[in-house]
Amino acid sequence: MTELSRLAHGVLFPALGRRTVPRWARARVAEGLGGFVLFGKDIASAEQLRELTDGLHALRDHVLLAVDEEGGDVNRLEAYGGTSVPGNHALGRLDDPELTRQAAHQIGLSLVEAGIDWDLAPAVDTAVNPLSPNGIRCFGADRALVARHAAAWVEGLQAAGVSACAKHFPGHGLSSTDAHLGTPTVDLSRQELVDHYLDPFRAAVAAGVDSIMVSHVLLTQLDSVPATISPAVLTGLLRGELGYDGVVITDALEMHGISDVAKLPEAAVRAIAAGADALCLGAWAFGDDVDAAAAALVTAVEDGTLPEERLREANARIAKLGTRRRPAKAAHDDSVGARLARQVLEVHGDPVLRGDRALVVRLDPTHSPAQGGAAWGVEEPLRAAGVEVEALSVAGDTYNAEGMIKAEIGLYLEEFGPGADVVLLVRSPHRFPWQAPVLAELLARHPDCVVVDMGVPGTDFAGFRGWVRTFGASRVCTAAAVDALLARR
């Protein structure tokens, strides 16, 4: 292993791909690999996760382990021993920075227990566009609100001894494009960006955030390429205007927002040259992708495209991550998240179930790759509470979805009587055009239904018998909704 190869490997953060330490990972860590981003598919239980993180840390001193544990809808540990808290949208609605600080601290404590060094959170985008795919992950649409909660979240997490990461710089709350699927665009001048758009990141920097994730947003008035590989954005705005000297990590380089512009080897070189320090390769990036990125970086230094000093600077910054002092014997407290979920819950009309059975009709949203495999919904918790639940799930591409819903509800009410409970389960239905006519038809035919919305509000449910808003789909938000349906609130 040459020194240049070690430096090239040191900025790479691939996925792991297995629930035990794989052979390919051992070899690359020996080459100097910076660490790994763990995803839900790598986790089976709290015990397995701790064994895995211990095994990875044992491979070499300072192997950094990162996850996307935002709380709310984007989490990796909630179902495997991690704590459950409402997500950013719910915390923004409560608008008490101290509560946000407490929620983030609980996440940090659960990450410490799991052996995680670096949390790729919080998301501090400002959801100005109501159709933003990240709306539920944002504190809100007001930049000042987002800024104060960004600072509180960073402070709470890092006080637990875990490095935070404010994302997704420079922010794509104005766009409705999911960067997993395409390149979001933001058409603002440099002055507009500096004067107000970047305020949440400015607040995170002032709070001492250890890292910032750069997104694949294209700032059309600053550059012709995504921020990930833009010197004007990374060096000009983030390093220059905001004065940030911490670690800058890219969003996943496998996402279409960047891969449609530059494939992995080229993107790796251009991102480091532009001012990034760490490269998140993606959920499906393993040994071959590590080899390709490392080789590209080495070649770029050797042919003069990339200064070796840039790699040394990046490695030096990364070396400071995961070194925060951790509280002694502090365990996470699940009651904090449960209390916040009950506090933010909204109940309208009469959503209480009248019997011991219910039909739950779920209108599934478009799946977000950021969410991973996390489950959502009230069906299983209702069953656990003794309710006999029948369930129907439909999505935008479900064949004859409207016909299925009409037939299933008709059959159910014919069997159990017109007063039988039907629960409509939705999540930000205003974002999905196919759901509006479905809900309108249900309101016209079955106004006695109860609605549970676990997303960002945007649809008026007035006219239904009752409705509940949770402002998120985490475990504690689900429990709060079930309590409302069962009159246990």
C-alpha positions as CSV (number, residue, x, y, z in Angstrom):
1,M,0.0,0.0,0.0
2,T,1.4,3.4,-1.0
3,E,0.8,6.6,0.9
4,L,-1.2,8.0,-2.0
5,S,-3.4,4.9,-2.1
6,R,-4.0,5.2,1.7
7,L,-5.0,8.9,1.2
8,A,-7.4,8.0,-1.6
9,H,-9.0,5.2,0.4
10,G,-9.3,7.5,3.4
11,V,-12.0,9.7,1.9
12,L,-14.2,6.8,0.8
13,F,-17.4,5.7,2.7
14,P,-19.1,2.8,0.9
15,A,-22.0,0.7,2.2
16,L,-21.3,-2.6,3.9
17,G,-23.8,-5.0,2.3
18,R,-23.8,-7.7,5.0
19,R,-24.7,-8.2,8.6
20,T,-21.3,-9.5,9.5
21,V,-17.9,-8.1,8.6
22,P,-17.4,-9.2,4.9
23,R,-14.1,-10.2,3.4
24,W,-14.0,-7.3,0.9
25,A,-14.3,-4.8,3.8
26,R,-11.3,-6.2,5.7
27,A,-9.1,-5.8,2.7
28,R,-10.1,-2.2,2.0
29,V,-9.9,-1.1,5.6
30,A,-6.3,-2.4,5.5
31,E,-5.8,-0.1,2.5
32,G,-6.9,2.9,4.6
33,L,-10.7,3.0,3.9
34,G,-12.3,5.9,5.9
35,G,-15.2,3.9,7.1
36,F,-18.7,2.8,6.2
37,V,-22.3,4.0,6.0
38,L,-24.6,1.4,7.5
39,F,-28.1,0.9,6.1
40,G,-31.2,-0.9,7.3
41,K,-30.4,-4.0,5.3
42,D,-27.2,-4.3,7.4
43,I,-29.2,-4.6,10.7
44,A,-31.2,-7.5,12.2
45,S,-31.1,-6.8,15.9
46,A,-29.5,-4.6,18.5
47,E,-27.2,-7.4,19.5
48,Q,-26.2,-8.2,15.9
49,L,-25.6,-4.5,15.2
50,R,-23.3,-4.0,18.2
51,E,-21.4,-7.1,17.3
52,L,-21.0,-5.8,13.7
53,T,-19.8,-2.3,14.8
54,D,-17.4,-3.8,17.3
55,G,-16.0,-6.0,14.6
56,L,-15.6,-3.1,12.2
57,H,-14.0,-0.9,14.8
58,A,-11.5,-3.7,15.6
59,L,-10.2,-3.8,12.0
60,R,-8.2,-0.6,12.5
61,D,-8.0,2.4,14.7
62,H,-10.5,5.1,13.6
63,V,-12.8,3.3,11.3
64,L,-15.8,5.7,11.1
65,L,-19.3,4.2,11.1
66,A,-22.1,6.4,10.0
67,V,-25.9,6.0,9.6
68,D,-28.9,8.1,8.5
69,E,-30.7,8.3,11.8
70,E,-32.8,11.4,11.4
71,G,-35.7,10.3,13.7
72,G,-39.1,10.2,12.3
73,D,-39.6,8.6,8.9
74,V,-35.8,8.2,8.1
75,N,-34.2,5.9,10.6
76,R,-32.1,2.7,10.7
77,L,-32.1,1.7,14.3
78,E,-35.7,2.5,15.5
79,A,-36.8,-1.1,15.0
80,Y,-33.6,-2.6,16.4
81,G,-33.1,-1.1,19.8
82,G,-32.7,2.5,18.8
83,T,-35.0,5.2,20.3
84,S,-38.1,6.5,18.5
85,V,-38.8,10.2,18.3
86,P,-41.0,12.3,16.1
87,G,-39.2,13.6,13.0
88,N,-38.2,17.1,12.1
89,H,-41.6,18.2,10.7
90,A,-43.3,17.3,14.0
91,L,-40.5,19.0,16.0
92,G,-40.9,22.1,13.9
93,R,-44.6,22.2,14.6
94,L,-44.0,22.0,18.4
95,D,-41.4,24.8,17.8
96,D,-39.6,24.4,21.1
97,P,-35.8,24.2,20.4
98,E,-35.3,22.6,23.8
99,L,-37.6,19.7,22.8
100,T,-35.7,19.3,19.6
101,R,-32.5,19.3,21.5
102,Q,-33.9,16.5,23.8
103,A,-35.1,14.4,20.8
104,A,-31.7,14.6,19.1
105,H,-29.9,13.8,22.3
106,Q,-31.9,10.6,22.7
107,I,-31.0,9.7,19.1
108,G,-27.3,10.3,20.0
109,L,-27.5,8.1,23.1
110,S,-29.0,5.3,21.1
111,L,-26.3,5.6,18.5
112,V,-23.6,5.4,21.2
113,E,-25.1,2.2,22.5
114,A,-25.0,0.8,18.9
115,G,-21.4,1.8,18.3
116,I,-22.1,4.5,15.7
117,D,-19.7,7.4,15.4
118,W,-21.4,9.7,12.9
119,D,-25.0,10.5,12.2
120,L,-25.8,11.8,8.8
121,A,-28.4,14.1,10.2
122,P,-30.2,16.5,10.7
123,A,-31.9,17.5,7.4
124,V,-32.0,21.3,7.5
125,D,-33.6,22.0,4.1
126,T,-36.5,24.5,4.3
127,A,-39.6,23.0,2.8
128,V,-40.9,26.0,0.9
129,N,-42.3,23.9,-1.8
130,P,-45.4,21.9,-0.5
131,L,-44.6,19.2,-3.0
132,S,-41.0,18.7,-1.7
133,P,-40.3,15.0,-1.3
134,N,-38.3,15.9,1.8
135,G,-41.2,17.9,3.5
136,I,-41.7,15.4,6.4
137,R,-37.9,15.5,7.0
138,C,-37.8,19.3,7.3
139,F,-38.5,21.4,10.4
140,G,-40.8,23.6,8.3
141,A,-41.2,26.2,5.6
142,D,-39.9,29.2,7.6
143,R,-36.1,29.7,7.3
144,A,-35.7,31.3,10.8
145,L,-37.6,28.4,12.4
146,V,-35.5,25.8,10.6
147,A,-32.3,27.7,11.6
148,R,-33.0,27.6,15.3
149,H,-34.1,24.0,15.3
150,A,-31.0,23.0,13.2
151,A,-28.8,24.5,15.9
152,A,-30.7,22.8,18.7
153,W,-30.6,19.4,16.9
154,V,-26.9,19.6,16.3
155,E,-26.2,20.6,19.9
156,G,-28.4,17.8,21.3
157,L,-26.9,15.0,19.2
158,Q,-23.2,16.1,19.6
159,A,-23.7,16.4,23.4
160,A,-24.2,12.6,23.3
161,G,-20.8,12.2,21.7
162,V,-21.8,11.5,18.1
163,S,-20.8,13.7,15.2
164,A,-23.7,15.4,13.4
165,C,-24.1,16.3,9.7
166,A,-26.3,19.1,8.5
167,K,-27.8,18.3,5.1
168,H,-28.5,18.8,2.2
169,F,-26.3,21.8,1.4
170,P,-27.2,24.3,-0.1
171,G,-30.8,23.0,0.5
172,H,-33.4,21.9,-2.0
173,G,-36.7,22.7,-0.3
174,L,-37.6,24.9,-3.3
175,S,-37.6,21.9,-5.6
176,S,-40.0,19.0,-5.9
177,T,-37.4,16.7,-7.5
178,D,-36.1,13.8,-5.5
179,A,-32.3,13.8,-6.0
180,H,-32.4,9.9,-6.0
181,L,-34.2,10.2,-9.2
182,G,-33.0,13.3,-10.9
183,T,-31.1,16.6,-10.4
184,P,-33.1,19.2,-8.4
185,T,-32.6,22.8,-9.5
186,V,-32.7,26.0,-7.5
187,D,-32.7,29.3,-9.4
188,L,-31.5,31.8,-6.9
189,S,-28.7,34.4,-7.2
190,R,-25.6,34.2,-5.1
191,Q,-26.8,37.2,-3.1
192,E,-30.2,35.6,-2.4
193,L,-28.3,32.5,-1.2
194,V,-26.0,34.4,1.0
195,D,-28.6,36.8,2.4
196,H,-31.2,34.2,3.6
197,Y,-31.3,30.9,1.8
198,L,-28.3,29.4,3.6
199,D,-29.4,30.6,7.1
200,P,-30.1,27.1,8.4
201,F,-26.6,25.9,7.5
202,R,-25.1,29.1,8.9
203,A,-26.9,28.3,12.2
204,A,-25.6,24.7,12.1
205,V,-22.0,26.0,11.6
206,A,-22.4,28.4,14.5
207,A,-23.6,25.5,16.6
208,G,-20.3,23.6,15.9
209,V,-21.6,21.0,13.5
210,D,-18.9,18.4,12.8
211,S,-19.9,17.9,9.1
212,I,-22.1,19.1,6.3
213,M,-23.5,17.0,3.5
214,V,-23.5,18.6,0.1
215,S,-26.5,17.6,-2.2
216,H,-26.8,17.1,-5.9
217,V,-28.8,20.4,-6.3
218,L,-28.0,22.5,-9.4
219,L,-27.7,26.2,-8.5
220,T,-28.4,27.4,-12.0
221,Q,-27.1,31.0,-11.4
222,L,-23.8,29.8,-10.0
223,D,-22.7,26.8,-12.0
224,S,-23.8,24.3,-14.7
225,V,-23.1,21.2,-12.6
226,P,-24.6,19.9,-9.3
227,A,-23.3,21.3,-6.0
228,T,-21.5,18.0,-5.3
229,I,-18.9,18.7,-7.9
230,S,-19.1,22.5,-8.0
231,P,-16.1,24.6,-6.7
232,A,-18.3,27.7,-6.8
233,V,-20.7,26.0,-4.3
234,L,-18.3,24.1,-2.0
235,T,-15.3,26.3,-2.0
236,G,-17.0,29.6,-2.8
237,L,-20.2,29.4,-0.7
238,L,-19.6,26.9,2.0
239,R,-15.9,27.4,2.7
240,G,-15.8,31.1,1.7
241,E,-19.1,32.8,2.6
242,L,-20.0,30.5,5.6
243,G,-16.4,30.1,6.7
244,Y,-16.9,26.4,7.3
245,D,-13.7,24.3,8.0
246,G,-15.3,21.0,9.1
247,V,-15.9,17.9,7.1
248,V,-17.9,18.1,3.9
249,I,-19.4,14.8,2.7
250,T,-21.2,14.2,-0.5
251,D,-24.7,12.7,-0.8
252,A,-24.6,9.2,-2.3
253,L,-22.7,9.2,-5.6
254,E,-25.0,6.4,-6.9
255,M,-28.0,8.8,-7.0
256,H,-29.2,9.9,-10.4
257,G,-28.9,13.5,-9.3
258,I,-25.1,13.2,-9.8
259,S,-24.7,9.8,-11.7
260,D,-26.6,11.2,-14.7
261,V,-23.9,14.0,-14.9
262,A,-20.8,12.1,-13.8
263,K,-20.2,8.5,-13.1
264,L,-18.6,7.4,-9.9
265,P,-14.9,7.6,-10.7
266,E,-15.2,11.0,-12.4
267,A,-17.6,12.3,-9.7
268,A,-15.2,11.2,-6.9
269,V,-12.3,13.2,-8.4
270,R,-14.4,16.2,-9.2
271,A,-16.1,16.3,-5.7
272,I,-12.7,16.2,-3.9
273,A,-11.3,18.8,-6.2
274,A,-14.3,21.0,-5.6
275,G,-13.8,21.0,-1.9
276,A,-15.5,17.8,-0.5
277,D,-13.6,15.7,2.0
278,A,-15.6,12.5,2.3
279,L,-17.4,10.6,-0.5
280,C,-20.6,8.7,0.4
281,L,-20.6,6.1,-2.4
282,G,-24.2,4.8,-1.8
283,A,-26.3,2.0,-0.4
284,W,-25.2,-0.5,-3.1
285,A,-21.5,0.5,-3.4
286,F,-19.1,-2.2,-2.3
287,G,-15.6,-3.4,-3.1
288,D,-15.5,-2.8,-6.8
289,D,-16.8,0.7,-6.4
290,V,-14.2,1.4,-3.7
291,D,-11.5,0.2,-6.1
292,A,-12.8,2.3,-9.0
293,A,-13.0,5.5,-6.9
294,A,-9.6,5.0,-5.2
295,A,-7.9,4.3,-8.5
296,A,-9.5,7.4,-10.1
297,L,-8.2,9.5,-7.2
298,V,-4.7,8.1,-7.4
299,T,-4.6,8.6,-11.2
300,A,-5.9,12.2,-10.8
301,V,-3.0,13.0,-8.4
302,E,-0.4,11.3,-10.5
303,D,-1.5,13.2,-13.7
304,G,-1.8,16.5,-12.0
305,T,-5.6,16.8,-12.1
306,L,-5.9,16.7,-8.3
307,P,-3.4,18.2,-5.9
308,E,-2.2,15.6,-3.4
309,E,-2.5,18.3,-0.7
310,R,-6.3,18.3,-1.3
311,L,-6.4,14.6,-0.3
312,R,-4.2,15.2,2.7
313,E,-6.4,18.1,3.9
314,A,-9.5,15.9,3.5
315,N,-8.0,13.1,5.5
316,A,-6.9,15.5,8.3
317,R,-10.5,16.8,8.6
318,I,-12.0,13.3,8.7
319,A,-9.6,12.3,11.4
320,K,-11.4,14.7,13.8
321,L,-14.8,13.0,13.4
322,G,-16.0,10.5,16.0
323,T,-13.7,11.9,18.7
324,R,-16.3,13.7,20.8
325,R,-16.5,12.9,24.5
326,R,-19.4,10.5,25.3
327,P,-21.4,10.7,28.6
328,A,-20.7,7.9,31.0
329,K,-23.4,5.3,31.4
330,A,-26.2,7.4,29.8
331,A,-28.9,5.2,28.3
332,H,-31.5,6.5,25.9
333,D,-35.0,7.1,27.3
334,D,-37.9,6.1,25.0
335,S,-40.4,8.0,27.0
336,V,-39.1,11.3,25.6
337,G,-40.1,10.4,22.1
338,A,-43.5,9.1,23.2
339,R,-44.2,12.3,25.1
340,L,-43.4,14.5,22.1
341,A,-45.5,12.4,19.8
342,R,-48.5,12.7,22.0
343,Q,-47.8,16.5,22.4
344,V,-47.8,17.1,18.6
345,L,-50.7,14.9,17.8
346,E,-53.9,16.6,16.5
347,V,-57.3,15.0,16.8
348,H,-60.4,16.4,15.0
349,G,-64.0,15.3,15.1
350,D,-64.7,11.8,16.5
351,P,-62.0,9.3,15.4
352,V,-62.6,6.8,18.2
353,L,-63.3,3.3,16.9
354,R,-66.8,2.1,18.0
355,G,-66.1,-1.6,18.0
356,D,-63.4,-4.2,18.2
357,R,-62.9,-4.6,14.5
358,A,-61.8,-2.2,11.7
359,L,-61.0,-2.2,8.0
360,V,-57.8,-0.2,7.3
361,V,-57.5,1.1,3.8
362,R,-54.0,2.4,3.1
363,L,-53.2,4.8,0.3
364,D,-49.5,4.2,-0.1
365,P,-47.3,7.1,-1.1
366,T,-44.4,6.8,-3.5
367,H,-41.6,5.1,-1.7
368,S,-38.7,7.2,-0.7
369,P,-35.3,5.5,-1.2
370,A,-34.0,7.6,1.8
371,Q,-36.5,5.9,4.1
372,G,-35.2,2.5,3.3
373,G,-37.3,-0.4,4.4
374,A,-38.9,1.3,7.4
375,A,-42.5,0.2,7.9
376,W,-45.4,2.6,8.6
377,G,-49.1,2.2,9.5
378,V,-51.5,1.4,12.3
379,E,-52.6,-2.1,11.3
380,E,-50.2,-4.1,13.5
381,P,-50.4,-1.9,16.6
382,L,-54.2,-2.1,16.4
383,R,-54.0,-5.9,16.2
384,A,-51.7,-5.9,19.1
385,A,-54.3,-3.9,21.0
386,G,-56.9,-6.6,20.4
387,V,-58.7,-5.0,17.3
388,E,-59.6,-7.5,14.6
389,V,-58.1,-5.7,11.6
390,E,-58.7,-6.3,7.9
391,A,-56.4,-4.4,5.6
392,L,-56.2,-3.2,2.0
393,S,-53.2,-1.3,0.6
394,V,-53.2,0.4,-2.8
395,A,-50.7,2.6,-4.6
396,G,-50.6,4.8,-7.6
397,D,-49.8,2.0,-9.9
398,T,-52.2,-0.5,-8.4
399,Y,-54.4,-2.0,-11.1
400,N,-58.1,-0.9,-10.5
401,A,-57.2,0.7,-7.2
402,E,-60.5,2.7,-7.0
403,G,-62.5,-0.4,-7.8
404,M,-60.7,-2.4,-5.2
405,I,-61.4,0.2,-2.5
406,K,-65.0,0.5,-3.5
407,A,-65.6,-3.2,-3.5
408,E,-63.7,-3.9,-0.3
409,I,-65.4,-1.3,1.8
410,G,-68.8,-2.3,0.3
411,L,-68.2,-5.9,1.2
412,Y,-67.0,-5.1,4.7
413,L,-70.0,-2.8,5.5
414,E,-72.4,-5.4,4.1
415,E,-70.8,-8.0,6.3
416,F,-70.6,-6.1,9.6
417,G,-73.1,-3.3,9.2
418,P,-73.1,0.4,8.1
419,G,-71.7,1.5,11.5
420,A,-68.6,-0.7,11.2
421,D,-65.3,1.2,11.4
422,V,-63.3,2.0,8.3
423,V,-59.9,3.8,8.8
424,L,-58.3,5.6,5.8
425,L,-54.5,5.7,6.3
426,V,-52.7,8.3,4.3
427,R,-49.4,10.1,4.2
428,S,-49.2,13.6,2.6
429,P,-51.9,12.8,0.1
430,H,-51.7,16.2,-1.5
431,R,-48.4,15.2,-3.0
432,F,-49.9,12.4,-5.1
433,P,-52.5,13.5,-7.7
434,W,-54.2,10.0,-7.9
435,Q,-55.2,10.2,-4.2
436,A,-57.4,13.3,-4.4
437,P,-60.2,11.8,-6.5
438,V,-60.1,8.6,-4.3
439,L,-60.5,10.6,-1.1
440,A,-63.3,12.7,-2.7
441,E,-65.2,9.6,-3.7
442,L,-64.7,8.1,-0.2
443,L,-66.0,11.3,1.4
444,A,-69.1,11.3,-0.8
445,R,-69.9,7.6,-0.3
446,H,-68.5,7.0,3.2
447,P,-68.2,10.1,5.3
448,D,-68.3,8.0,8.4
449,C,-64.7,6.9,7.8
450,V,-61.9,7.9,10.1
451,V,-58.7,9.3,8.5
452,V,-55.2,9.0,9.9
453,D,-52.7,11.3,8.1
454,M,-49.1,10.5,9.0
455,G,-47.5,13.0,6.7
456,V,-47.3,16.7,6.0
457,P,-50.7,18.4,6.1
458,G,-52.1,19.6,2.9
459,T,-55.5,18.0,2.5
460,D,-58.7,19.0,4.2
461,F,-60.5,16.1,5.8
462,A,-63.4,18.1,7.1
463,G,-66.6,16.1,6.4
464,F,-65.2,12.8,7.6
465,R,-66.4,11.6,11.0
466,G,-63.0,12.3,12.5
467,W,-59.3,12.6,11.6
468,V,-56.0,12.3,13.3
469,R,-52.7,14.0,12.3
470,T,-49.4,12.6,13.6
471,F,-47.0,14.6,11.4
472,G,-44.7,11.6,10.9
473,A,-44.7,7.8,10.8
474,S,-42.2,6.9,13.4
475,R,-43.1,4.2,16.0
476,V,-44.0,6.8,18.7
477,C,-46.2,8.7,16.2
478,T,-48.0,5.5,15.3
479,A,-48.6,4.7,18.9
480,A,-50.0,8.1,19.5
481,A,-52.4,7.7,16.6
482,V,-53.5,4.2,17.9
483,D,-54.1,5.7,21.4
484,A,-56.4,8.3,19.8
485,L,-58.3,5.7,17.8
486,L,-58.8,3.7,21.0
487,A,-59.6,6.7,23.2
488,R,-56.5,6.1,25.3
489,R,-55.0,9.6,24.8
